[in-house]
Amino acid sequence: MDDASALFTVDFEELELQKKSVLYVCPGQVHFATSISVARGCFLAIDPMLVGNGYKSLFEGQFATQKPLALDTSAMAKMGETARLLHSVIQAEPTIFGKDVILSLANVFIGVIAEQYASQKENTLHNKSRSAWIAHRFKRLLTENYKSTKSPSEYAKMLNYSLSHLNESVKSVTGFTVSHWIHQQVTLEAKRLLYYTDLDVKEIAFRLGYEDHTYFSRLFSKTVGMPPGTFRCKFHE
């Protein structure tokens, strides 16, 4: 965003995007503009299969919903120059290496953004490198296994740590326990299914690994602050 400001909703959390700032959205995240004044900026949509693994690891390794990030003058200049060049190549007549050039420029654009978020993360996790490493290994496992594995002790066993050590590491980095993040991951996916599909609550519970849909509904209500049906109605209005 070069100028003005806008409100976006990403995974049901409203975020304000100020001028000279950037925001990324990962695959599967529910996102839409809530309010946009007269604004100028760049928007890049790309198949995640075409994004470098290092960049994907950074973007998808966040615990909470990502926040917009203010850019310094140098980063803004790099992004602007890359975006203009990328746009001109896309608009030009196709060439032998045109697609390769477009992909290379797109990854440069993404790399500038990743570099800024990585710098922010390094400052946030200063002197917590060991705990951060453990916490993000847990996050990767959680993302891959939350449908089948709900027990904090199972994650500790998968990582070869005691539960107390895993909890201590995760809490020192994020402020919350392993159980909290398991519930957050499950309810986030439930929100997406409530938003994107017409599946009923029982079907959603089963898809997320719960045989007892009433237990799932209680967990959702406790975590989100409203029952699944109320949540669906709220965001479909």
C-alpha positions in Angstrom: 0.0 0.0 0.0 1.6 3.2 -1.2 -0.9 5.7 0.1 -4.2 6.1 2.1 -5.3 3.1 4.2 -7.7 0.1 4.2 -9.3 -2.3 6.5 -9.0 -6.0 5.7 -10.3 -9.1 7.4 -7.9 -12.1 7.5 -9.1 -15.3 9.2 -11.9 -13.3 10.8 -9.6 -10.7 12.4 -9.9 -7.1 11.2 -6.5 -5.5 10.3 -5.7 -2.0 9.3 -3.3 -1.6 6.4 -1.7 1.9 6.6 0.3 3.6 3.8 3.8 2.4 3.2 2.9 -1.1 4.6 2.5 -4.6 3.4 0.4 -7.7 4.2 0.6 -11.3 3.0 -2.2 -13.8 2.9 -1.5 -17.6 3.0 -3.4 -20.2 1.1 -6.7 -21.1 2.7 -7.0 -18.0 4.8 -10.4 -16.3 4.6 -9.7 -12.7 3.5 -11.7 -9.8 2.1 -11.6 -6.0 2.2 -13.8 -4.4 4.8 -13.2 -0.8 3.8 -11.0 0.9 1.3 -10.6 4.6 0.7 -8.9 6.1 -2.4 -5.7 4.1 -2.3 -2.7 3.1 -4.4 -0.6 -0.1 -4.1 0.4 -3.4 -5.5 -1.3 -6.8 -5.3 0.3 -10.1 -6.3 -1.5 -13.4 -6.4 0.6 -16.5 -7.0 0.2 -20.3 -6.8 2.0 -21.4 -3.6 3.8 -24.2 -5.5 5.7 -21.4 -7.3 6.9 -19.7 -4.1 10.3 -20.6 -2.7 10.3 -23.1 0.3 12.2 -20.7 2.5 9.6 -18.0 2.0 6.7 -20.3 2.5 8.2 -21.6 5.8 8.4 -18.1 7.1 4.9 -17.0 6.1 3.2 -20.2 7.2 5.1 -20.6 10.4 3.3 -17.8 12.3 1.3 -18.8 15.4 -1.2 -15.9 15.3 -2.8 -14.1 12.4 -0.1 -12.1 10.6 -0.1 -8.3 11.0 0.5 -5.6 8.4 4.1 -4.5 8.5 5.4 -0.9 7.9 8.2 -0.7 5.4 11.2 1.4 5.4 12.1 3.7 2.5 14.6 1.1 1.0 12.1 -1.8 1.1 9.4 0.4 -0.4 11.7 1.4 -3.3 12.7 -2.2 -3.9 9.1 -3.4 -4.0 8.0 -0.5 -6.2 10.8 -1.1 -8.8 10.2 -4.9 -8.8 6.4 -4.5 -9.2 6.8 -2.0 -12.1 9.2 -4.3 -13.9 7.1 -7.4 -13.2 4.0 -5.6 -14.5 5.8 -4.5 -17.7 7.0 -8.1 -18.4 3.6 -9.5 -17.9 2.1 -6.9 -20.3 4.7 -7.4 -22.9 4.6 -9.8 -25.9 5.4 -13.5 -24.8 9.0 -14.5 -25.2 11.0 -17.7 -24.9 11.9 -17.1 -21.3 9.0 -14.9 -20.4 7.4 -17.2 -17.9 10.8 -17.8 -16.2 11.5 -14.1 -16.0 8.0 -13.5 -14.5 8.5 -16.2 -11.8 12.0 -14.9 -10.9 10.7 -11.3 -10.5 7.7 -12.6 -8.5 10.0 -14.3 -6.1 12.2 -11.2 -5.8 9.0 -9.3 -4.9 8.1 -12.0 -2.3 11.6 -12.1 -1.0 11.7 -8.4 -0.2 8.5 -8.9 1.9 9.9 -12.1 3.5 13.1 -10.2 4.4 11.1 -7.5 6.2 9.0 -10.1 8.2 12.1 -12.1 9.0 13.9 -9.0 10.4 10.9 -8.3 12.6 10.8 -11.9 13.8 14.5 -11.9 14.7 14.0 -8.8 16.8 11.0 -10.3 18.6 12.7 -13.6 19.3 16.0 -12.0 20.4 17.7 -14.2 23.0 15.0 -16.9 22.6 16.5 -18.8 19.7 16.4 -22.2 21.3 12.8 -21.8 22.5 11.8 -20.3 19.2 13.2 -23.3 17.3 11.3 -25.7 19.4 8.1 -23.6 19.2 8.2 -23.5 15.4 8.9 -27.2 15.1 5.8 -27.7 17.2 3.8 -25.3 14.9 4.8 -27.2 11.8 3.8 -30.5 13.4 0.5 -29.0 14.6 -0.3 -27.8 11.1 0.3 -31.2 9.7 -1.4 -33.3 12.4 -4.1 -31.3 14.2 -6.9 -33.4 12.7 -5.5 -36.6 14.1 -3.6 -35.5 17.2 -5.2 -33.3 19.9 -3.0 -34.3 22.9 -0.2 -31.9 24.0 1.7 -34.9 25.4 1.6 -36.6 21.9 3.3 -33.5 20.4 5.9 -33.5 23.1 6.6 -37.2 22.4 6.8 -36.5 18.6 9.4 -33.8 19.3 11.3 -35.9 21.9 10.8 -33.4 24.7 8.9 -33.5 28.0 5.5 -31.8 28.0 6.7 -29.3 30.6 9.7 -28.3 28.4 7.6 -28.0 25.3 5.0 -25.9 27.2 7.7 -23.7 28.6 9.3 -23.1 25.2 6.0 -22.4 23.4 4.8 -20.1 26.2 8.0 -18.1 26.4 7.8 -17.4 22.6 4.0 -16.9 22.2 2.6 -16.3 25.6 0.3 -19.3 25.4 0.5 -23.0 26.1 0.5 -25.9 23.7 -3.2 -26.7 24.5 -4.2 -23.1 23.6 -2.6 -23.5 20.1 -4.1 -26.9 19.5 -7.6 -25.4 20.2 -6.8 -22.3 18.1 -5.7 -24.4 15.1 -8.8 -26.6 15.3 -11.3 -23.7 15.7 -9.6 -21.7 12.9 -10.1 -24.6 10.5 -13.6 -25.0 11.7 -14.2 -21.2 11.0 -12.9 -21.7 7.5 -15.2 -24.7 6.9 -18.2 -22.8 8.3 -17.4 -19.9 6.0 -16.5 -21.7 2.8 -18.8 -24.8 2.9 -22.4 -25.8 3.7 -21.3 -28.7 5.9 -23.3 -29.0 9.1 -21.6 -28.9 12.5 -21.6 -32.6 12.9 -19.9 -33.1 9.5 -17.3 -30.4 10.4 -16.6 -32.0 13.7 -16.0 -35.4 12.0 -13.8 -33.8 9.4 -11.6 -32.3 12.2 -11.3 -35.6 14.0 -14.0 -35.4 16.6 -16.5 -38.2 16.9 -18.5 -36.4 19.6 -19.9 -33.3 17.8 -21.4 -31.9 21.0 -18.0 -31.8 22.6 -16.6 -30.1 19.5 -19.4 -27.5 19.7 -18.7 -26.8 23.3 -15.0 -26.4 22.5 -15.7 -24.1 19.6 -18.1 -22.0 21.8 -15.6 -21.7 24.6 -12.7 -20.8 22.3 -14.5 -18.4 19.9 -17.1 -17.0 22.3 -20.2 -18.1 20.3 -21.6 -21.4 18.9 -20.7 -22.6 15.4 -24.1 -21.8 14.0 -24.0 -18.2 15.3 -20.5 -17.7 13.9 -21.7 -18.9 10.4 -24.7 -16.5 10.4 -22.5 -13.6 11.5 -20.0 -13.9 8.7 -22.6 -14.8 6.0 -24.6 -11.7 6.6 
